[in-house]
Amino acid sequence: MEMEIQSLLEKLLDINDAMSRCAASAASTTSVTQKLARHRDILHEFTQEFRRIKGNINSMREHAELLSSVRDDINEYKASGSMSPRMQLLRERAAIHGSIAHIDDVINQAQTTRAVLGSQRALFGDVQGKVKVLSDKFPVIRGLLGSIRRRRSRDTLILSAVIAACTLFLIIYWLSK
């Protein structure tokens, strides 16, 4: 059904493109332009709705698979009551080993991310140095950078004042109850 809907959406896209080409070759009036825009909007709405429903179905499928795997684990645990203690320990050891391997993967990803962020920091430092050199050479750029800095600090002060006021009102409201 998904493939069928996808092919129908592609056909509708092709028809919209053909209509656009026909309208472009002929004298385009406002009513034709409005109809083409409406057909494009309908296609866009259908496509969005299809993607939303497809995502919901995939989410429900994953949820069902997760629940079935949990049920399987519970049934396996109940059935393992007759297992020997040695087998239970081996199974637990394998589970711990799998968790440790997963933790190692996560740590490796974090280290890689840290290295990438470090290289980005160095890159931004280089860019900042180059901008400083340019601002020293051209006073107009220095003035522009100064105004950007002042505006940013002003925005920060305004945002801080709004957050402080909201926090104060929240505390007053909380104490009044």
Phi, psi and chi 1 to 4 in degrees:
 res  aa     phi    psi   chi1   chi2   chi3   chi4
   1 MET       -  -37.7 -174.0 -178.6 -109.3      -
   2 GLU   -61.9  -44.5  175.8 -174.9  -14.4      -
   3 MET   -63.5  -39.6  -63.0  -66.5 -139.3      -
   4 GLU   -64.5  -45.6 -179.2 -177.8   -9.4      -
   5 ILE   -64.3  -41.5  -67.2  172.4      -      -
   6 GLN   -60.8  -43.0 -172.5   71.2   33.7      -
   7 SER   -67.5  -36.6   68.8      -      -      -
   8 LEU   -65.6  -39.0  -70.7  173.2      -      -
   9 LEU   -64.6  -38.6  -75.5  173.3      -      -
  10 GLU   -66.2  -39.3  -71.5  172.7    4.1      -
  11 LYS   -63.3  -42.3  -75.5 -179.6 -175.9  177.9
  12 LEU   -63.5  -38.2 -173.7   57.0      -      -
  13 LEU   -63.7  -44.0  176.6   65.2      -      -
  14 ASP   -61.9  -41.3  -67.2  -20.9      -      -
  15 ILE   -65.1  -41.2  -69.4  170.5      -      -
  16 ASN   -62.2  -41.1  -82.0  -12.6      -      -
  17 ASP   -64.2  -42.3  -70.0  -18.4      -      -
  18 ALA   -63.9  -40.8      -      -      -      -
  19 MET   -63.7  -38.9  -73.1  172.4   30.6      -
  20 SER   -64.4  -41.8  -64.6      -      -      -
  21 ARG   -64.6  -41.7  -75.3 -169.6  -60.2  -87.8
  22 CYS   -64.0  -41.1  -72.9      -      -      -
  23 ALA   -68.7  -33.3      -      -      -      -
  24 ALA   -71.1  -35.0      -      -      -      -
  25 SER   -77.5  -29.6   64.7      -      -      -
  26 ALA   -93.8  173.7      -      -      -      -
  27 ALA   -69.3  116.7      -      -      -      -
  28 SER   -86.0  120.5 -178.1      -      -      -
  29 THR  -102.9  170.0   61.7      -      -      -
  30 THR   -66.7  -34.5   57.4      -      -      -
  31 SER   -67.1  -39.2   64.7      -      -      -
  32 VAL   -66.2  -42.8  171.7      -      -      -
  33 THR   -63.2  -40.7  -53.8      -      -      -
  34 GLN   -66.3  -40.1  -71.1  174.0   -9.8      -
  35 LYS   -64.0  -41.8  -74.5  179.3 -175.0  177.7
  36 LEU   -63.0  -41.6  -75.4  173.6      -      -
  37 ALA   -64.1  -40.4      -      -      -      -
  38 ARG   -64.6  -42.2  179.3   65.1 -175.2  137.9
  39 HIS   -64.6  -38.6  -76.8  -74.4      -      -
  40 ARG   -64.6  -41.2  -76.6 -169.7 -157.4  109.4
  41 ASP   -62.7  -41.7  -70.0  -17.2      -      -
  42 ILE   -62.4  -44.7  -69.2  170.7      -      -
  43 LEU   -60.3  -43.8  172.8   64.5      -      -
  44 HIS   -62.0  -43.4 -178.1   69.6      -      -
  45 GLU   -63.4  -44.9  -70.4  172.2    8.7      -
  46 PHE   -61.1  -42.6  -75.1  165.6      -      -
  47 THR   -64.7  -43.9  -55.4      -      -      -
  48 GLN   -63.4  -43.8  -78.7 -176.2  -27.3      -
  49 GLU   -63.2  -41.0 -174.2   70.8   14.6      -
  50 PHE   -61.7  -45.8  173.0   69.6      -      -
  51 ARG   -63.7  -39.8  -72.3 -179.7 -175.6  152.6
  52 ARG   -64.1  -46.9 -174.9 -174.3   62.8   78.2
  53 ILE   -65.4  -40.5  -69.0  171.4      -      -
  54 LYS   -61.9  -41.9 -177.1  178.9  172.4 -176.3
  55 GLY   -64.2  -40.7      -      -      -      -
  56 ASN   -63.3  -42.5  -72.4  -17.2      -      -
  57 ILE   -64.7  -43.7  -70.2  172.2      -      -
  58 ASN   -62.0  -39.9  -73.5  -22.5      -      -
  59 SER   -63.7  -44.4  174.8      -      -      -
  60 MET   -65.5  -36.7  -73.0 -169.8  -69.8      -
  61 ARG   -64.5  -45.1 -174.1  179.1  -63.2  136.6
  62 GLU   -63.0  -39.3  -70.5  171.5    1.3      -
  63 HIS   -62.4  -44.8 -178.0   72.3      -      -
  64 ALA   -63.9  -40.4      -      -      -      -
  65 GLU   -64.4  -39.4  -72.0  173.1    2.8      -
  66 LEU   -64.9  -44.5  178.8   63.0      -      -
  67 LEU   -63.3  -41.0  -73.3  178.5      -      -
  68 SER   -66.8  -36.1   68.4      -      -      -
  69 SER   -69.1  -34.7   93.9      -      -      -
  70 VAL   -66.8  -43.2  168.4      -      -      -
  71 ARG   -61.1  -41.5  -75.6 -172.2 -169.4  116.2
  72 ASP   -61.8  -42.4  -68.3  -17.0      -      -
  73 ASP   -63.5  -40.5  -71.2  -14.6      -      -
  74 ILE   -65.5  -44.7  -69.5  171.3      -      -
  75 ASN   -63.5  -39.8  -68.9  -23.7      -      -
  76 GLU   -65.3  -38.4 -175.6  179.1  -40.9      -
  77 TYR   -65.2  -42.8  176.5   74.8      -      -
  78 LYS   -64.4  -38.0  -72.9  179.1 -178.9  176.5
  79 ALA   -72.3  -23.8      -      -      -      -
  80 SER   -78.9   -1.7   69.8      -      -      -
  81 GLY   -59.1  -27.3      -      -      -      -
  82 SER   -89.4   -0.9   60.5      -      -      -
  83 MET   -73.4  153.9 -102.4 -168.8 -135.7      -
  84 SER   -72.7  154.3   68.7      -      -      -
  85 PRO   -59.3  -32.4  -21.0   28.0      -      -
  86 ARG   -65.3  -42.5 -179.0  177.3  177.3  176.3
  87 MET   -65.8  -38.0  -70.5  -58.6  -69.3      -
  88 GLN   -64.4  -40.4  -71.5  177.7  -12.1      -
  89 LEU   -65.8  -40.4  -73.0  174.5      -      -
  90 LEU   -64.4  -40.3  -73.0  173.7      -      -
  91 ARG   -64.7  -42.8 -174.7  171.1  155.7 -135.2
  92 GLU   -64.5  -38.5 -172.4   67.6   25.2      -
  93 ARG   -63.3  -40.9 -179.6  176.8  178.5 -127.2
  94 ALA   -65.4  -39.0      -      -      -      -
  95 ALA   -65.1  -42.0      -      -      -      -
  96 ILE   -65.4  -41.2  -69.5  171.6      -      -
  97 HIS   -61.8  -41.2 -179.5   69.2      -      -
  98 GLY   -63.8  -39.5      -      -      -      -
  99 SER   -65.3  -40.5  -63.3      -      -      -
 100 ILE   -65.2  -40.5  -70.4  172.7      -      -
 101 ALA   -63.2  -39.8      -      -      -      -
 102 HIS   -65.8  -41.9 -177.7   66.8      -      -
 103 ILE   -61.9  -41.6  -70.4  169.9      -      -
 104 ASP   -60.1  -41.6  -74.2  -19.0      -      -
 105 ASP   -62.1  -43.3  -69.2  -19.0      -      -
 106 VAL   -64.5  -41.4  170.1      -      -      -
 107 ILE   -64.4  -40.7  -71.2  172.7      -      -
 108 ASN   -63.1  -41.4  -73.9  -24.0      -      -
 109 GLN   -63.0  -40.3  -72.0  175.6   -5.6      -
 110 ALA   -65.3  -40.2      -      -      -      -
 111 GLN   -66.3  -39.7  -72.3  173.8  -20.2      -
 112 THR   -63.5  -43.4  -56.5      -      -      -
 113 THR   -61.7  -41.6  -55.9      -      -      -
 114 ARG   -62.2  -41.1 -179.0  175.1 -178.7 -115.4
 115 ALA   -65.6  -42.0      -      -      -      -
 116 VAL   -64.5  -42.7  168.0      -      -      -
 117 LEU   -64.2  -37.0  -71.8  174.7      -      -
 118 GLY   -63.6  -41.1      -      -      -      -
 119 SER   -68.6  -35.9   66.7      -      -      -
 120 GLN   -65.5  -38.5  -74.7  179.0   -4.7      -
 121 ARG   -62.2  -42.4 -177.2  179.5  -11.3  144.1
 122 ALA   -64.3  -40.7      -      -      -      -
 123 LEU   -62.0  -45.4  179.0   68.7      -      -
 124 PHE   -66.0  -34.0  -75.5  132.1      -      -
 125 GLY   -63.8  -41.8      -      -      -      -
 126 ASP   -62.7  -43.3  -67.1  -16.8      -      -
 127 VAL   -63.8  -41.8  168.8      -      -      -
 128 GLN   -62.4  -39.9 -176.4  179.6    7.2      -
 129 GLY   -63.3  -41.4      -      -      -      -
 130 LYS   -66.4  -39.1  -69.9  176.9 -176.8  176.6
 131 VAL   -65.5  -37.6  168.6      -      -      -
 132 LYS   -64.5  -41.7 -177.4  167.4  175.3   28.2
 133 VAL   -62.2  -43.5  167.1      -      -      -
 134 LEU   -63.7  -40.1  -81.2  175.5      -      -
 135 SER   -68.2  -30.8   69.6      -      -      -
 136 ASP   -70.0  -33.3  -69.7  -18.3      -      -
 137 LYS   -78.0  -35.4  -72.8 -177.4  179.6  178.4
 138 PHE  -120.7  110.9  -58.4  103.6      -      -
 139 PRO   -63.6  -27.3   -9.2   13.9      -      -
 140 VAL   -64.7  -41.9  173.4      -      -      -
 141 ILE   -65.7  -38.4  -66.2  176.9      -      -
 142 ARG   -61.7  -42.6 -174.9  179.5  -33.4  137.5
 143 GLY   -64.4  -39.8      -      -      -      -
 144 LEU   -63.8  -45.0  178.8   66.2      -      -
 145 LEU   -64.4  -38.4  -69.4  175.6      -      -
 146 GLY   -63.4  -42.3      -      -      -      -
 147 SER   -66.7  -35.8   65.8      -      -      -
 148 ILE   -64.3  -43.6  -69.9  171.5      -      -
 149 ARG   -61.7  -44.0 -117.0 -177.8 -101.1  116.5
 150 ARG   -63.7  -42.9  -77.7 -169.8  -58.6  -84.2
 151 ARG   -64.9  -40.6 -180.0  175.6 -133.0  168.3
 152 ARG   -64.7  -42.3 -173.0  173.3   48.4 -170.4
 153 SER   -67.8  -36.0   64.6      -      -      -
 154 ARG   -64.5  -43.8 -174.3 -171.7   72.0 -153.3
 155 ASP   -62.6  -38.4  -69.8  -13.5      -      -
 156 THR   -64.0  -42.4  -57.4      -      -      -
 157 LEU   -64.4  -43.2  -73.4  174.3      -      -
 158 ILE   -63.0  -45.2  -68.2  170.8      -      -
 159 LEU   -62.6  -40.8 -175.6   61.8      -      -
 160 SER   -63.5  -41.4  -60.2      -      -      -
 161 ALA   -64.5  -41.2      -      -      -      -
 162 VAL   -64.6  -43.7  168.5      -      -      -
 163 ILE   -63.5  -42.6  -69.4  171.9      -      -
 164 ALA   -63.6  -42.6      -      -      -      -
 165 ALA   -63.6  -43.6      -      -      -      -
 166 CYS   -62.9  -41.5  -71.1      -      -      -
 167 THR   -64.2  -43.1  -54.9      -      -      -
 168 LEU   -61.8  -45.9  179.7   65.3      -      -
 169 PHE   -63.6  -36.3  -70.5  137.9      -      -
 170 LEU   -65.2  -42.5 -175.2   65.4      -      -
 171 ILE   -66.6  -42.8  -70.0  171.8      -      -
 172 ILE   -61.8  -43.7  -69.4  170.8      -      -
 173 TYR   -62.5  -42.5  175.8   75.2      -      -
 174 TRP   -65.5  -39.9 -178.0   68.7      -      -
 175 LEU   -73.2  -27.5  -69.9  176.1      -      -
 176 SER   -75.4  -18.6   69.2      -      -      -
 177 LYS   -82.1      -  -82.2 -163.4  157.6 -162.2
